[in-house]
Amino acid sequence: TGPMNSECLGNVLHMTLSTEYFEGQYLSFSVVDHSGIAWEVDEAMASQCGYTITYINWNNIEFRASALSCHSHLEKDVFTITIEIKASYSPDMKNAATHLKSASCHYGPWSPRELVCESNYMEVSVRKEVPQTVKHFIQDKSEDRMLAFPEEKAGEASIWQIVFHQPELKKALLVSDAWSAGYGFNTTDTRVLLRIPYSAMQIQLVEAQGITFSAVRSSIFYRHQWIFLTVDTSVACPVDGVDYANETIIWTVPKYIQLLSAGATSFKDVLVEAGVDLHKLSAKEMASRKYVLLNDLNAITMKIPIGAEGGHYKTSVSNGQHGEKYTINLFLEHQWEDNKWGLTKRTIIKEIETPFEQVELAITNNSNLTMRIMNLTVGTFLPDVELANLTIEGATVPVSEAIQHGYLIYDIKYANGSKGYGIQVLFDAPSIKKEYVRADTRAYTLNVTLAFLVHPTSETFSVPVITVSAVKDAVLPSARGFCDGSNIHLIITRGNVDQNWLPFISDWHLTPEDAQKHNYGLKDNGTHLAISVPFLSSHVNYEVFHTSGIKASLHLTLKDGMTLANRRDFSVSCRISPLKLIQCLPNGTVVITAVKLVGIADLDTKQFVLRDRQCKPSLITENTATFMFNVSACGTSRKFNSATMTYENDVLYFRPGNDTPVYQLKFACSYAIKQTVDVSYESKKNPPPSIKPGFGSIALSLKLFKDKSYSDPYQELEYPVVKYLREALYFEVELLQPKDARLELYLDDCWATNSHSQDSLPQWPIIINGCENSEDSYRTIFHEVNYSPRVKLPQHFKRFEVRMFTFVRGTTLLQE
């Protein structure tokens, strides 16, 4: 036990490192030679020198070294290897801790030829005592040796040469050149070894019984005085032969291939053994794991159930999707005798990995509604998965900083070695989306993306976590309404669900700008929304008349600010006195306002008339029409009695082609015939009134309206306004400040220019000394300004109409 453990498994030293002990550390491996020099093991060096580093399961890293690796010390039948491991928490390996492990293994007796198929290299070692019949060293023509001899002769300065035999080419390399090309060599008193990475240039792919082998045909020449000795160093290892059927791995290895059988004519099986991780298994052990080992005439087959003991699952990623693969490190040893080599031992280490299989991850919501905490678990994962970061509202947050955003992340360990991750976050955290769904219920939505890292492959995948918790904690807005002398008031008390709800009257969004334009009141302090609308407003609905008054209703809807779905409806109704609709002025002028009733469809207020249908309304809104006329006009009738004189008329509405009105509003004005008023009078000579000129600050506005109703001004985005010659332009000048009822606005001079500058030339006067320009072919028309919901002080307004014109010089049109 401990962080490093070693064992001898045949001609391989097997060392395991506990990843739990070295968790979170960066590791480097080195081998120490007999001189005490440490040589760092990288990928190229490992395949050249006989080392393999791999993960064998979730908890261990495996280091394997061949008995004849570059830095092993071989004495008799014992080989010794010293490993140096450095561990540091920094990638630059600063402050690294050094761990040394030396192990000696006995291995023997050696077979005349031993073949090793490792995961990253092929290895062949043979005895130096090559048989006398050198000319038959490979399956080749008799001139092979003659062709090889001149090549050897050309390298007299070298002791060793290697010749690679390819179908149409033979290539000789000095050992130094072959070493530079990545090939590995070793010699002892009795053996010669060649090691070949699978990436070597001289590798050929050959096929035997439908199985592909990675193969090299080679000979090593050794010159002793004038005698040339040749060692056949051909080697071949299977690169496929794995199939999957019925949840079973099927691995097939042909027994004999021609490349390794050159010169031999008879074969005999001596031993077939198999196991896992270089540990041989007995027939009983295989049966208990449901392994099957078949030794047929021409092939050896192993059948392993996927998921069986001896292998392990590891996390894999495909197209960004999380999944798993089952992997098992099988080991096969085959020994046979032939009439050339005697005994050959072939060892194959085969790491088999099943195809990717996607695995769905469970997301469990264990939220505590009472404590108002979202509690989620995500998993399960294999131990090789690590949560790397979270994406919260578009921002990537490392796990270590998640708590600063209100997220508590914790690991969950399970008895079978798997794990999960837990997430806790308060319902009221800023990143939790709150949405009103129904009645008294709000939905709390957690939307976070988890990014995971897979060890040791560094693959990544993401898991979007979207979960919704329904909580009965919604407080809806409430309202109260009332009416005063001239307005309908609605005060809404905000709840906890309507922060983004918008006020609508019908389908009209009531904004502060529109409220000001229509002279409505709109105030929102965050807790209360107050709305005030005049009785005579286009957004007020009116119902049937009674002598006691008219029912006026204001309907308001709060709509969702994102979807515009109706969320809450409010309505306030008031009884309006009929006297609010009529004014009987002492000079005999009658002002009557007719309102459109809810029960009568398609009423056009512009089509309201009096008894005399030539009398049209002077002020029109969507729901009202206001008439101003003298009691002696518009078909008004008159009645007398002893004390009063009463004038009566009707506001009527006719459907086209029908003389029977669908709307009739009767009204009357009564005046006293005889009335005595006591007036105190005192004769006093007062000085005649005088107007003294003075200076002060006033604020004026000049607006252009779309028609003579002066109800709809052009907005800033509608400029420039396009008009045709002689088309009417309706202007209104308003005194904005000061708001003093004793003041009256008079227009002295008004002129038009051909540019934005009021001083530019040419100019044309529109109003001169408060009057129209008498020289104008189409004179300015002044319009009377009457009291209305928008016009509280008519004396502060002046309205006039000008016909569209352009500037010309002679017959040439002047344009700016």
SVG drawing of the C-alpha trace seen along z (x, -y; Angstrom):
<svg xmlns="http://www.w3.org/2000/svg" viewBox="-97 -112 136 142">
<polyline fill="none" stroke="black" stroke-width="0.4" points="0.0,0.0 1.0,-3.6 1.2,-6.2 3.5,-3.9 3.4,-0.1 5.3,2.2 5.1,5.8 6.9,8.1 4.7,9.5 6.9,11.7 9.3,9.5 7.5,6.3 7.9,4.2 4.4,2.9 4.1,-0.2 0.9,-1.9 0.4,-5.4 -2.6,-6.4 -4.3,-9.4 -6.0,-10.1 -2.6,-10.7 -1.4,-12.9 -4.8,-14.6 -4.5,-18.1 -0.8,-17.7 1.2,-17.7 3.4,-14.7 6.6,-14.0 8.2,-10.6 11.9,-9.9 14.0,-6.7 17.4,-6.7 20.3,-4.9 23.2,-3.1 25.1,-6.3 22.4,-8.1 21.3,-10.3 17.5,-10.8 16.0,-10.7 12.5,-12.3 10.0,-10.1 8.0,-11.7 5.9,-10.1 8.7,-9.5 11.2,-8.3 8.6,-5.9 7.9,-4.1 11.6,-4.0 12.9,-2.8 10.1,-0.4 8.0,-2.4 4.2,-2.8 2.2,-5.3 -1.6,-4.9 -4.6,-5.2 -5.8,-1.7 -8.9,-2.9 -10.3,-5.9 -7.9,-5.8 -4.5,-4.7 -1.9,-5.6 0.1,-2.7 3.8,-2.8 5.1,0.3 8.8,0.9 10.2,3.7 12.9,5.9 15.2,4.8 14.2,1.1 16.9,-1.5 17.8,-2.2 17.3,1.2 20.2,2.9 20.3,6.7 22.4,9.0 22.0,12.7 18.2,13.1 17.4,10.1 16.6,6.7 16.4,3.6 14.7,0.3 14.7,-2.9 11.8,-5.4 11.8,-9.0 8.4,-10.8 8.1,-14.5 4.8,-16.0 4.0,-19.7 0.9,-21.8 2.3,-24.2 2.5,-23.4 6.0,-24.7 6.9,-22.0 8.3,-24.5 8.7,-23.2 8.2,-19.7 8.4,-16.8 10.5,-13.9 9.6,-10.2 12.1,-7.5 11.1,-3.8 13.5,-1.1 12.4,2.5 14.2,5.7 12.4,8.5 13.5,12.0 12.7,13.2 13.7,16.5 14.3,18.6 14.2,16.5 12.7,18.1 14.9,18.1 12.5,15.5 10.2,13.3 7.6,10.9 5.9,8.2 2.9,6.1 2.6,3.2 0.0,0.4 2.7,-2.1 5.4,0.1 6.4,3.5 9.4,5.4 11.3,8.4 14.3,10.0 16.3,13.0 19.3,15.0 22.6,14.1 23.3,17.8 21.8,17.7 21.6,21.1 24.2,22.0 21.7,21.8 21.9,18.1 20.8,18.1 17.3,19.1 17.0,16.3 13.8,14.9 11.3,16.0 13.0,14.4 14.9,15.2 18.5,16.6 19.9,13.3 18.7,11.5 22.1,12.1 24.0,11.1 22.0,7.9 22.6,7.2 26.3,7.9 27.4,4.8 25.2,2.6 27.1,4.0 30.4,3.6 29.6,-0.1 29.3,-0.6 32.6,0.8 33.0,-1.8 29.9,-0.5 29.4,2.6 25.6,3.0 23.3,2.4 19.6,3.0 18.1,3.9 14.4,3.3 12.8,5.7 9.9,4.2 8.1,5.7 10.3,3.9 12.9,2.2 15.6,3.0 17.0,0.2 20.0,0.5 20.5,-1.9 23.4,-2.3 22.2,-1.8 22.9,-5.4 20.7,-6.5 18.0,-4.1 18.1,-5.3 17.6,-8.9 14.6,-7.7 13.0,-6.5 14.0,-2.8 15.1,-1.3 18.0,1.3 19.5,3.2 22.0,6.0 23.1,8.3 25.7,11.0 23.1,13.4 20.3,11.3 19.6,8.7 16.5,6.5 14.7,4.2 11.9,2.0 9.6,0.2 7.1,-2.6 3.8,-2.1 4.5,-5.4 7.8,-4.2 8.3,-4.8 9.1,-1.2 5.9,0.3 3.8,2.3 0.2,3.3 -0.4,7.0 -3.4,9.2 -3.8,12.7 -7.2,14.4 -9.0,11.1 -7.1,9.4 -4.8,6.5 -1.2,6.5 1.3,3.8 4.5,5.5 8.2,4.9 10.5,7.3 14.0,6.6 17.4,8.2 20.2,7.0 23.8,7.6 26.6,8.1 30.2,8.3 32.7,10.3 36.1,10.1 35.4,11.5 32.3,13.4 28.9,11.8 26.1,12.9 22.5,12.2 19.7,11.9 16.1,12.0 14.2,9.3 10.8,9.4 7.8,8.6 4.1,8.2 1.2,7.1 -2.5,7.1 -4.1,3.6 -7.7,4.8 -9.6,8.0 -12.1,6.6 -15.9,7.0 -18.9,6.3 -22.0,8.4 -24.8,9.0 -23.1,6.8 -19.9,8.8 -16.4,8.0 -14.9,10.5 -11.2,10.4 -9.6,12.7 -5.9,13.2 -4.5,15.5 -2.0,17.9 0.5,17.9 1.3,15.4 3.7,15.9 5.9,13.0 6.8,14.6 7.0,18.2 9.7,17.8 11.8,20.9 9.6,23.0 7.5,25.9 6.0,27.4 4.2,25.8 3.1,27.0 1.1,25.1 2.9,25.1 0.9,22.6 -2.1,20.2 -2.8,18.0 -4.8,14.8 -5.7,12.3 -6.3,8.7 -3.6,6.0 -0.9,8.6 -2.3,10.8 -2.9,14.3 -6.3,15.8 -7.1,19.5 -9.9,21.2 -11.9,21.0 -11.3,17.3 -12.3,16.7 -15.5,18.7 -16.4,16.6 -16.1,13.5 -17.9,15.1 -14.9,14.7 -14.5,17.3 -11.1,18.3 -11.2,20.4 -8.1,22.0 -8.9,23.1 -6.6,24.6 -5.7,21.2 -6.9,18.6 -7.3,17.7 -10.5,15.9 -11.5,14.1 -15.1,13.1 -15.6,10.6 -19.1,9.4 -19.2,5.6 -19.1,4.4 -17.5,7.5 -15.1,7.5 -11.5,6.6 -12.5,3.6 -14.0,0.3 -16.1,-2.4 -14.7,-5.8 -16.3,-9.0 -16.3,-10.0 -17.5,-12.9 -18.9,-12.8 -20.2,-15.9 -20.4,-17.7 -22.6,-14.9 -21.8,-13.1 -21.4,-9.3 -19.3,-6.3 -17.0,-3.7 -16.1,-0.4 -12.4,0.3 -10.4,3.4 -6.7,4.1 -6.5,7.7 -3.4,9.7 -2.7,12.8 0.4,15.0 0.9,17.6 3.9,19.9 4.6,22.3 7.4,24.4 8.6,24.6 11.4,26.3 13.3,23.0 13.2,21.0 12.4,23.7 10.2,21.9 8.6,18.5 6.8,16.5 4.4,13.8 2.8,11.4 0.0,9.1 -1.3,6.3 -4.5,5.0 -6.5,2.1 -10.0,2.5 -12.4,-0.4 -16.1,0.1 -17.9,-2.4 -19.3,-5.6 -22.7,-5.3 -24.6,-8.4 -25.6,-8.5 -28.5,-10.7 -27.9,-12.7 -30.6,-13.1 -31.4,-16.5 -33.3,-16.2 -35.1,-19.1 -35.2,-18.8 -36.1,-22.5 -37.2,-23.4 -40.2,-25.8 -40.4,-26.6 -36.8,-27.7 -37.0,-29.2 -33.9,-27.3 -33.5,-25.7 -31.6,-22.4 -30.7,-20.4 -28.6,-17.3 -27.0,-16.6 -25.5,-13.2 -24.5,-10.6 -20.9,-10.9 -17.9,-8.6 -15.0,-9.7 -13.0,-11.0 -15.4,-14.0 -14.8,-17.3 -17.1,-20.4 -15.0,-23.2 -17.3,-26.2 -20.8,-27.6 -22.4,-30.0 -24.8,-32.3 -26.7,-34.9 -24.1,-34.7 -21.0,-35.1 -18.6,-32.2 -17.9,-31.7 -15.3,-29.2 -16.6,-26.8 -14.5,-28.5 -16.3,-31.8 -19.8,-30.5 -20.6,-31.3 -20.0,-35.0 -23.0,-34.7 -25.2,-33.0 -24.5,-29.4 -23.3,-26.8 -21.7,-23.8 -21.0,-20.6 -19.8,-17.0 -21.9,-14.0 -20.1,-10.6 -21.9,-7.3 -21.0,-3.9 -20.3,-2.5 -17.6,-5.1 -19.7,-7.4 -20.5,-10.9 -22.8,-13.8 -23.0,-17.5 -25.4,-19.5 -26.4,-23.1 -28.1,-25.3 -29.3,-28.8 -31.9,-31.0 -35.2,-31.7 -34.5,-35.4 -31.0,-35.3 -30.7,-37.9 -30.1,-35.2 -33.3,-33.4 -36.1,-34.4 -39.4,-35.0 -42.6,-34.8 -46.3,-35.0 -48.2,-32.0 -51.6,-31.8 -53.8,-32.8 -51.4,-33.0 -48.5,-31.2 -45.1,-32.3 -42.6,-30.2 -39.0,-30.4 -36.6,-29.4 -33.0,-28.4 -31.1,-28.5 -27.5,-27.7 -25.0,-25.8 -22.5,-23.5 -19.2,-22.9 -17.4,-19.6 -13.8,-18.4 -12.9,-14.8 -9.6,-13.5 -7.1,-12.7 -8.3,-13.4 -9.2,-17.0 -12.4,-16.5 -15.2,-18.9 -19.0,-18.9 -21.8,-21.1 -25.0,-20.3 -27.8,-23.0 -29.8,-22.9 -33.2,-24.5 -35.6,-23.8 -38.8,-25.5 -40.3,-25.6 -43.9,-26.7 -44.4,-28.6 -47.7,-30.0 -46.4,-33.4 -47.8,-35.7 -49.3,-39.0 -51.4,-40.5 -51.9,-44.2 -55.1,-45.6 -57.0,-48.9 -59.5,-51.4 -61.3,-54.0 -63.2,-57.2 -64.4,-60.3 -64.2,-64.0 -65.8,-67.0 -64.1,-66.5 -62.0,-63.3 -62.1,-59.6 -59.3,-58.3 -57.8,-54.8 -55.1,-54.0 -53.3,-50.6 -51.3,-49.1 -48.5,-47.1 -47.9,-43.4 -44.8,-41.3 -45.5,-40.1 -46.3,-43.2 -42.9,-45.0 -42.9,-44.6 -46.6,-45.0 -47.8,-47.9 -51.0,-49.9 -53.3,-49.8 -56.6,-51.6 -58.3,-49.4 -55.3,-48.7 -53.6,-52.0 -50.4,-51.8 -50.6,-54.6 -47.1,-56.2 -46.1,-59.3 -45.7,-61.2 -49.2,-60.2 -50.7,-61.0 -49.3,-64.5 -50.5,-64.9 -54.1,-64.1 -53.9,-66.0 -54.2,-62.8 -52.6,-62.2 -50.1,-59.3 -47.8,-58.8 -45.8,-55.7 -43.7,-55.6 -42.9,-51.9 -45.5,-50.9 -48.5,-52.7 -49.7,-53.6 -52.1,-56.5 -54.2,-57.4 -56.5,-60.3 -58.7,-60.8 -61.1,-63.7 -64.8,-62.7 -65.0,-64.0 -62.2,-62.0 -61.9,-59.8 -60.9,-56.9 -63.9,-57.0 -66.9,-54.8 -70.4,-56.1 -73.6,-54.1 -77.3,-54.9 -78.5,-58.3 -80.7,-58.8 -82.1,-61.9 -79.7,-61.2 -76.7,-61.2 -74.6,-59.3 -72.5,-56.3 -68.9,-56.9 -66.4,-54.0 -62.7,-53.8 -61.3,-50.3 -57.6,-49.6 -55.7,-46.5 -52.2,-45.6 -50.4,-43.6 -47.2,-41.6 -44.3,-43.7 -42.8,-40.9 -45.7,-39.0 -48.4,-41.7 -50.7,-39.0 -53.5,-40.4 -52.6,-40.0 -55.1,-42.0 -58.2,-44.1 -59.5,-47.0 -62.6,-49.2 -64.0,-52.2 -67.4,-53.8 -68.9,-57.0 -72.3,-58.7 -71.8,-62.1 -74.4,-64.9 -76.0,-65.9 -75.1,-69.5 -71.5,-68.5 -72.5,-68.2 -74.2,-71.6 -73.4,-75.3 -76.1,-77.9 -74.2,-81.2 -75.9,-84.5 -75.4,-85.8 -77.6,-83.1 -74.8,-80.8 -75.3,-77.1 -72.4,-74.6 -73.6,-71.0 -71.4,-67.9 -72.8,-64.6 -71.1,-61.4 -71.0,-58.1 -72.8,-55.3 -71.3,-51.8 -74.5,-50.1 -74.6,-51.8 -72.0,-50.4 -70.1,-52.3 -71.0,-55.8 -68.9,-58.4 -68.9,-61.5 -68.2,-63.7 -71.7,-62.8 -73.6,-64.1 -76.0,-67.0 -78.6,-69.2 -82.2,-69.5 -80.9,-71.7 -78.6,-69.1 -76.4,-71.9 -75.2,-72.5 -72.1,-70.4 -69.9,-69.9 -67.2,-72.4 -65.0,-70.0 -64.7,-66.3 -63.0,-63.5 -63.3,-59.7 -66.1,-59.6 -67.5,-63.1 -68.9,-65.9 -69.2,-69.4 -71.6,-72.0 -71.6,-75.7 -74.5,-77.8 -76.9,-80.6 -80.3,-79.8 -81.8,-81.4 -80.1,-79.0 -79.9,-75.3 -83.6,-74.6 -83.9,-75.5 -87.5,-75.7 -88.6,-78.2 -91.2,-77.9 -92.5,-80.4 -94.1,-80.3 -94.7,-82.9 -91.1,-83.0 -88.7,-81.4 -88.0,-81.1 -86.8,-77.6 -84.8,-76.8 -84.8,-73.1 -82.8,-71.2 -81.6,-67.6 -78.3,-66.1 -79.1,-63.4 -77.3,-60.6 -78.7,-59.1 -77.6,-56.0 -77.0,-56.6 -80.2,-56.5 -82.4,-56.4 -84.4,-59.4 -85.0,-57.8 -82.2,-58.7 -80.5,-55.9 -79.2,-58.4 -81.1,-61.4 -79.9,-63.6 -82.5,-66.2 -81.3,-69.3 -82.7,-72.6 -81.6,-76.0 -83.9,-78.1 -83.5,-81.8 -85.4,-83.9 -87.8,-86.4 -87.8,-88.9 -84.9,-89.1 -84.0,-91.9 -80.4,-92.3 -79.4,-94.8 -76.1,-96.5 -74.3,-98.9 -73.0,-101.9 -70.6,-104.6 -69.6,-107.3 -65.9,-107.7 -63.7,-109.1 -61.2,-106.5 -58.3,-107.2 -58.6,-105.7 -57.0,-102.3 -53.6,-102.3 -51.3,-99.6 -47.7,-100.1 -45.1,-98.4 -42.7,-96.1 -40.3,-93.2 -40.3,-89.7 -39.7,-86.1 -42.5,-84.1 -42.5,-80.6 -44.3,-80.1 -44.9,-77.1 -45.8,-77.0 -47.4,-73.7 -48.7,-72.5 -51.9,-70.4 -53.4,-68.0 -56.8,-69.5 -59.0,-72.3 -60.1,-70.3 -56.7,-71.1 -56.7,-67.8 -53.8,-66.0 -50.5,-67.8 -47.7,-66.6 -45.0,-64.8 -41.3,-65.4 -40.7,-62.1 -43.3,-63.2 -41.3,-66.2 -40.7,-67.4 -44.4,-67.6 -45.3,-67.4 -48.2,-69.6 -49.5,-70.7 -50.0,-74.2 -53.1,-75.9 -53.5,-73.1 -54.5,-74.4 -51.9,-74.6 -53.3,-74.8 -51.1,-76.6 -51.5,-77.1 -49.5,-79.4 -49.7,-78.7 -48.5,-80.8 -46.8,-78.1 -45.5,-80.3 -46.6,-82.2 -49.9,-80.5 -51.8,-83.7 -55.5,-83.9 -55.2,-87.7 -52.9,-87.5 -54.1,-87.2 -51.9,-86.3 -51.9,-88.6 -50.0,-87.9 -48.3,-91.0 -46.3,-89.9 -45.8,-86.5 -43.9,-85.8 -42.5,-83.0 -39.0,-82.6 -37.3,-80.3 -34.9,-78.8 -34.6,-77.9 -33.4,-81.4 -36.1,-83.9 -34.0,-86.8 -33.3,-85.3 -34.7,-86.7 -37.1,-86.5 -39.8,-86.9 -43.6,-86.9 -45.8,-88.4 -48.7,-86.2 -49.9,-88.4 -49.3,-92.1 -50.1,-94.0 -52.4,-91.2 -54.3,-91.1 -54.2,-89.1 -52.0,-90.4 -54.4,-92.3 -52.0,-91.8 -52.2,-88.0 -54.4,-86.3 -55.3,-83.7 -55.6,-85.6 -54.9,-84.2 -58.0,-82.8 -58.1,-83.1 -60.0,-80.3 -61.7,-80.8 -60.3,-79.0 -62.8,-77.5 -62.5,-75.8 -61.7,-72.0 -60.1,-69.4 -56.8,-70.4 -57.5,-74.2 -58.0,-75.4 -57.2,-79.1 -58.5,-79.9 -57.0,-83.4 -53.5,-81.8 -54.0,-80.3 -54.2,-81.7 -55.1,-79.6 -54.8,-80.5 -55.0,-78.9 -52.6,-79.6 -52.7,-78.2 -49.6,-76.4 -47.5,-78.6 -43.9,-78.8 -41.4,-81.6 -40.8,-82.5 -38.7,-85.1 -40.4,-85.9 -41.4,-82.5 -38.6,-80.7 -39.3,-78.6 -37.0,-79.3 -35.8,-76.3 -33.6,-76.1"/>
</svg>
